[in-house]
Structures are given as C-alpha cells and as structure tokens.
Amino acid sequence: MTLKLFNSLTRKKETFIPIEESKVRFYICGPTVYGYIHIGNARPFIVFDVLRSFFEYLKYDVTYVLNLTDIDDRIINRANQEGVDTSEIATKYARAFFEDIRALGVRPADIHPKATENVDTIIALIKNLLDKGFAYKAGSDVFFNVAKFDTYGKLSGKKLEDLRAGARVAVNESKNNPLDFVLWKSRKPGEPAWDSPWGSGRPGWHIECSAMSMKHLGHTFDIHAGGHDLIFPHHENEVAQSECATGEPFVRYWLHNGLLQIDGEKMSKSIGNILTVREVLKKFSGSVLRMFFLQKHYRSPIDLTEAGLQAAESASSRLKIFYDKLCALLDKNTLTDLKLSVLPEPFASLKAGLISAMADDLNTPTALSNLFEMVREANKLLSKEEHSVEELATLTLVRHEIEETDAFLGLISRDQTDLSSGLVSELVTFLIEIRQELRAKREWALADKIRDGLNERGIILEDGGKGTEWRLH
C-alpha cells in the first residue's frame, strides 16, 4: 500500500519510501522533565503513537525513539525553587511523564534516551563541529555559526537575512551573531556540570536531540516528528548542526502536528489557562482524549473545549458499548466454522476506506467516520433478537476488523484510566434496573432523567414486552 505523508521540509505530501526496505527509523522529541506535561504536549505523543502503530499494521519494522531532556535551565530553576537536586526533579517528572502517556494509551518507545546519559556522545558531536569550522569557542562556551550553513532556514522557510534584520542584540556579547546558538554552556555556580575539552559545563538543548537521534538511528533516518512550535528554532538548528557534522541529509520526512488552544486562546501562563494532562484526566478518560485528538487531522490546529471533550466522550462511549455488546453476543455463540472468509459489504468497503484514509497522511477524521459507519451497520445486526449463522459469521469478521483497527487507533483496548470495558454493559443494565424500580414507584421524573441521560451518551432505551432493551444510536 502507498503511504503518503506531509513533509514539512518540502511543504508537500509525499509517498513514503523508507531508507531501508520494510524498516522505519522514527524519532520524536520528548519532554523536558521539569513539570507535569500539559494537554498540548499530549497531542504529538498520541498522533505519532498512532502513526507508529499504523506502520506496524502495514508490516514495517519500526524503531521508535523518544528522548527525555533531563538537564535544562527550567529543570535547574525548578530544583532551585524546591531546594533539591536537579536529578531529583528530573526523576520525579520523568516518572510522571510515563504515567501520563500510559494513561493516554501511548505505548513506550523502543528507546528512551536521556540527555545526561549521552553527554560523551554530545561532546564528540560538538568536537566534530569545531574541527570542521562550523562552531567556535567563546570562553568556555561553544556556539554554532549559522552563517556557515548555506541552507539555514530550509525547514522553517525563514531566510537568514530576514532573521538577522529582525534579531535583537545578543544577550551574550561573545557570540559572533545574535542567531548563533549554544552547543555547550559553561558552568555557573550551583549548576550540574560535566567535564569537556572546553571546560566544565553542560550541553545546549538543540545538540542533545541531534546526538541522541543519530546515535540510535544513524546519520540519516526516516522520520523526525514533533509539535509545530518546534520547527523553529529547535528543529531548524538540529538540521544545521547535524548536516554540517556528517555531510549527509539528516532526516527524510519531517512531520509536525498543529497547535492546541484552550477555548479559542493560546495556552499561556499569563492567561492562566495551562491545563496539565493530569488535570484533564480527572474528568475525562485517556481514550476520550485520544478520540478528541483523532477526530481532527493532526496537522490542523485544535481548540480544546468542554463541549468538544464531551462529544469525544460520547463517541468513545458508543464505541466501547458497541464492542462490549458485540463480544458478549459472540462469546455466547462461538462458531467453529465461520462460513464466510471475506468481509461482506458494506463492511469491506468501509474498512478499505478506513485504511485508505490512514494511508493518506494519517487522515484519522475520515478513518473514524468509516469506523463509526461500520458500527452503525453492525448494530443493525446486533439489534436482532435471533441471528443466523451467516449473521454471526459476519459479526465475527467485523469484530476481527475492529480489533485490528484498534491496534493502531488505540480507542478501546489501550485506555489505562478506564475500568474494565466489560463493566460498561453491566453499568447500563444496572441503570435500567434502577429505572424500572423508579417506574414501578411512579417516580417518572427520575426514571426519565436516567433514560435521557443515557440517550445523550448515545444509548437508546427501548421498552417492550420483554422488558427494556438498549442499543446504540
């Protein structure tokens, strides 16, 4: 199957062709571990987790690397505020990060390199740049000379002359140019430091990612991903220093997700609207957040609103309840002979459309539309009181297709904040029993409140001669 991805480097959608056949080397910028990740941080970890899993669905062998920046000015400042060592801050919030992404159904990467564990690799890369004349020493600091890289700005589309014209006077007077960025910072009192040929100090942020990605994926690798806000200067600087060091292209495909707003406003400390993943997870499950982000194309901006999260919660609930009912029926009616080997229509076309959408630059909104159309069609069969062998065979194949789809979407099986999904049907049945008791007592208002509340969440109650049955919208 042809897979197309929008490459930020070329600013167009391209057919994905891996460097090595059937293998994908994939790097995503991880967090700086100085605090709990905010809800905007969650988006790249979710969408690129989906892409990684979709590659695996397509039978690619994926090496997925997600780094941790565990030494940084913000970590040092937090440690000073709390009166503890920087390693204590980094350890605490690295652990919190893994807890948060696990709650979002994000699988661990194959490799999680830390900056502090790769200082020797970073120093070697800086020495390479100095030896080749692309960097210079200023006291015990080392800076990259952007003027030495002729194509600086090719990722972001920014022109060096325009950047120079708009640059402020450099805070560090020892820099040759305000745009030059630090590769090695000299030690300041009370800061953690490592020995280097240029004196005691610590790495700059940009050089860390270049060193860690190339260490594990090679001088040129397939995909580098992150949020749109990282294109400049972080990813631009990664390109410059990496290609100057190796003389080879750094990354084939650059992927960037759109930014998130809160109720139409950019997240900002000054506004006070920064929400952590942990805060949102107190009200909504991890699968709801995955649903929320996947309902919008990953490259589009997205606005986090209460209404949007509630709509995602309703959709997530409909999907899980359908799956529970499907499994309950099939577990009671196990077929030894499927009778059908090919998924019948309209399911076959819907599944093909779902996969085609995923292969078209990870078009998850269209993929989800096809998935829910499959659910609606399957519900027509599920709602029957009696099922033929052929119908059970069809539903068995549908179950397989949905489980296969969920292997990359992660909307049913990966949620670590929900209770067991099997409880959903039990809870609906429990509410129906309470409603029946209320109706027997002629407490109509409360009985109707249960019915209406379930209806708002996509669950229809139908009163009949055999009692109350329920189905999905």
N, C-alpha and C positions, 0 to 999 in steps of 0.2 A: 504494500500500500504506500502511496506517495503521501508524505507528511510535509506540510508547509508551515513555516514559522516566520513571523515578522522579525527581521533582523534590524536592530537599532543602528547598526553600523552602516548598512546600505540604505536604510529607511524604506525597505520594501519587503513584501512577503516572498520567501524563497523556499524552494524544495530542499528539505533537509537531507544532506548527504554526509554521513559520518566520515571522519578521517580514516577510521579502521572499520571495515565492513562488520555490521551487526553489533557494533560496540558504541557506547556513548560515554564520553567523559564530560561530566557536568559539575559545575561549581556554582554555589550560591553564597552570597555574602551573608554571614550570620550576624548575631547581635554583638554589641559592645555591652558586656555584662556588668552594668553599674546600677541597674534598677529593673523593675518588672517591665516586660515588653508591653507596649501599648497596642491598641487594636489595629492601628495602621501597619505595625510590624507583622501582624498575623497574616496579612494578605499574601505577600510573596511566599511565605512558608507553606501556605495552603495550596496556592495555584501551581507552584513549581513541584510540590509533592505530587499533585495530580499529573503533571506532565511526566515526571519521572516514572510514575506507575503506569502511565499510558505507553511509554516507551517499552516497559517490561511486558505489557499486554501484547505489543507488536513484536515481542520476542527479541528485543535488544538486550544485550548485556550492559547494564548501566553501572558506572562508578560515580557515586554521588557524594560530593564533598561539601560540607557546610562548616565554616570556620567559627571560632569564638575569638573575639578581640578581648583579651583579658588583661591588657595593660593600656591605659589611655588616660588623658587628662581628667575625664569625667569620673573614672574609677578612682583616681588619686584624690580628686575633690571630695567624693563621697566618703572615702576612707578617712580623710582629714576631718570631715564633719562629724563622723561617728567615732572618731578616735580609735580606729582599728587599722590593721594592716591591709594593704591593697589586696593581698591574696585572699583574705577573709571575705572581702566584698565580692571579688570575682567568683569565688567558690559558691557563695550564697546565691548569687543571681544566675550563675550558670545552672545550678541545680533547679532554680525556679523556672528558667527558660525551658528546660527539658520537661518539667512537669506541665507547663503551659502548652507546649506544642503536642505533647501526648494527649492532653485533654481535647485538642483540636483534631485528633486523629492523624497527626503528621507522624510518619514513620521516621525513626532515627536514620541519619545519613550513614553511608558506609564508613566515612571517615569524618571525625570532628576535630581537626587540628586546632591547637591553641597557639596564640602568638608567643607566649612565654616559653613554650616548648620547642620553638623553632627559631630562636634568636641566632644560633650559629648559621642556619640557612639564610636568614635575613642579612647577617653581616657579610656573608660570602657574596650575596647578590649586590649589596652596596659597593663592596670592593671591586666587583666586576664593572660597575658603572663608573667608578672613579678611574680605574685603569684605562677604560675606553674613552675618557674625557667627557662623559655625559653628566658628571656630577662634580662637585667641588667642595672643599673643606672651608669652613669659616669658624676658626677656633676649634672647638670640639664638636661643632655641628657639621652635618653634611647635607647639602641641598642638591636637588636635581635641577639641571639647567634646561628649562623648557625650550629655549631658543635653539638648542642643539638637535631637537627633534622636528624635522621639517613638516611633518603632517600632524603636529599637535592640534587638537580640536576636531579630528576627523570623526570621532564617535559622537560628540555633542553637537557638532555643526558650528561651533564657535570659532571665530577667526582670531589668531594670535594678536594681530594688530588692534582689533576691537577690544580684546581683553586688556591689552596694555593701556589703551586710551582710557578705559573705564576703571583701571585698577587704582586703589588707594595707595598712599605712601606706605611702604612696607614697615611693619612694626619692628622687624628685625633689620637693623641698618646694615648688617653684614651680608645680606642677600644681594646678589647681582641684579636681580629683577624681582619686583613685587610678586610675580606669578610663580617664581621658583618655589618648590615645595620641599619640605624637610624629609630626609630619609633617616637621619639619626639625630636625636636630640641629646645634647649634653646634660649631664646630671645636675639636678638642682637639689638643695638641701632637703632631706626628708623624703626624697623620691626613690623608688626602687631603680636599680641600675645594673647594667651588665658591662663587662669589660669589652673593649673593642680596639682596633688599631688607632682609633681617633680619640680615645679616652672613654671614661665611664659614662654610660648613658642608656638610652632605650630607643627602640625603633619608632619611626613615624607610622601613621595609620596606613597610608597607601601601599607602602613597601611590604607590609605584612601579608596582604592578600596576594600580591604577585608571587612572593616567595612560597607561601603555603600552597597556592593553586598549582604552580609549576612543579613543585616538589612531588605532588601526588598525581598530577595529570599530564605532565610533560610541558615542553616549551610552547606547543600549540595544542589546544584542546577544543572540544566541540562547542560547548555552551557555557556561558557565564551569565548568571541571572541576578536580578535584584530589583529594588524599587526604582521608579523613575527619578527620584530625588538623588540617586547615587550616580547618575550618568556624569554629572559634572559637580565637583572636580574628581571624585573618587575613582570612577571607572576610567575617565579620561587619563588620569595620572597612572593608573595601572597599565593601560595600553602603552603609554610613552616609555615608562621605565622598563617594562618587560621586553618590548621590541628592541629597545636600544641595547639591552643586556644580551639578548640572544641573536639578534639579527633576523628573527623569524616572526611571522604573524603570531599574535598572542592568542586570539580567540576567533573561531569561525562565525559563531552566531551569538549575538548579544541580545538578551531578552529582558524587557523591563515592564513591570506592572504599573498601572495607573495609581494615582494617589487617592487617599481617602479624606473625606471631610466629615465633620460632625454637624448634622442639621444645617448644612449649607455653608459652614465655616471651616477654614483650615484649623487643624489642631494646633493649639498654641498654649504655652504656659501662661502668657499674659492674659489670654481669654479665659483660661482655667477650664478648658474643655477636653483635656487629655484623659482618655479612658484607657486603663490597662485591660489586657485580656482577662485578668482575674476578676476585675470588676464586672465585665460583661458576662462572664461565665456564672456569676451569681444569679443571673436572671435567665440566661439562655444557654442551652447545651452546646457542646462543641460541634455536633452535627448541624445545629441551626446556623452557627457561624459559617461552617463550610457551605451550606446551602445558600446563605446570604451572599457570600463572595462569588460562588459559581453561577449564580443567577445573572451576573453581569460579566461581560467579556473582560478578561484580565487586563487588557491594555487601556480600558476605559476608566475615567475617574469614577469614584463611587461615593455616595452620600449615606452615611450611617444615620438612620433614624429609627425611632421606636417602632413606627409603622412598618418600616422595611424589615426589621428583625421579627416582628410578629407575623408578617406574611411568610417569611422564611420558616418560622416555627410551624405555621400551619402546613406548609408544603412538606416539611420534614416529617411531621406527624402523620400526614396522609400516606407518605411513602412507607413509613415503618409499620403502620397499622395494616396496610395492604400486604406487606411482606409477611407479617405475623399470621394473617388470615390465610394467606396462600400456603405457608408452611404447615399450618395446623390442618388444613384440608388434605394436603398431600401426604403428611405424616400418618394420617388415618387411612389413606387409600394408596398405599405403596404399590407401584406397578412393577411386576417382574419383566414385562415386555412392553416397551414404550409404544409400539405400533407405528410411531412416527419417528423418522430420522432427520427430517428437515423442519425447521420452524415454519409454520403456515403463515399466510397473510392474514391480517396486515402486519403481524409482528415482525416478519422477516424484513420488510421494507423499513419499518420503524427502527429496527436495530441497525440496519445498514446505514440509515440516515444519521443515527446517533454516532456511529464510528466515523462516518464521513465528516461530520461536524467537528469531532475531536481532532481529526487529522488536518482540519483547515484552521491552523493557528489557534488550536485549543478553544474552539467556539463552544464553550460549556453552556451558554444560554440555549442554543439550538439543541444541543445534546440532551439537556434536561427536558426541553419541550417534547422531544421524542420519547424520552423515558416515561414521562407522565402520560403521554398518549398510550404507551404500552400498558401502563397501569389501568387507565380507563377501559381499554379494550379487554384486559384480563378480568376486570371487575364485572363485566357483563357475564362472563362465565362463572365467576365466583358466586355471584348472587343467586344462581340457580339452586333449587332445593335438591335436585338429583343431577348427577354428572355421568355422562357416558365415558367409556374407556378412552375414546378419542379425545374428549374434552380434558380428561385428566392427563392424558399424554401431552396435549398442547400446553396445559398449565405447568407440567413438569419441565418442559423445554423453556417456557417463559421464566420459570424460577432460575434455571441454569443461566439464562442470558442476563437476568438482573443481577445475579451474584457475580457473574463475570464482569459486568459493567461496574458494579460496586467495588470491585478490586482496584479500579483506578479512581473512581469518584469518591469513595470512602464515606458515603452518606448513611449507610445502615450499620455496617459492622465495626467501624473504627472508633465510634464515639466513646470516649472514656469517662464522660461526665454523666451519661445516662445510666439508669438502672438497666438490668437485662431487658432487651427489647421484647422478650416474651411476656413481660408484665403489662405491656400496653393493652393487649386484648383482655387480660384479667381485670385491669382497671376500668375499661369500658363496660365490661359485664357487671362489675361491682356498682358502677354508677346507674346502670339500667335497673338493677335490683333495688337500689335506694329510691329511684324514681317510681318504680312500681308500688313500693310501700307508701310513698307520698300520695300517689294517685288513689290508693285504697283508703287513705285517710282524708281524701278530698282536699289535699293541700296542693291545689292546682298551680299556684304561682311558683312554688319551689320546684315542682315537677317540670314545669315549662322552662324554668331557668336552667335546669340540667340539660334538657333537650336543646334549647337554644345555644347554650354554651358549647355543647358538642358539635352542633351544626356550624358554628363559627370556626371550629377547628377541623372542618372537613368531614365530620362524621354524621351521617343521616340515620335517625331512628325511625323504624317503620313498625307501627303497631298492627298486629294481625291476629288471626285465630290461633296461631301457635305461640303467641306472646310477642315480645318486642325483639326484632332483629335489627342489626346495624350494618351499614355499608358505608363506603367512602363516596365522596362527591364524584 
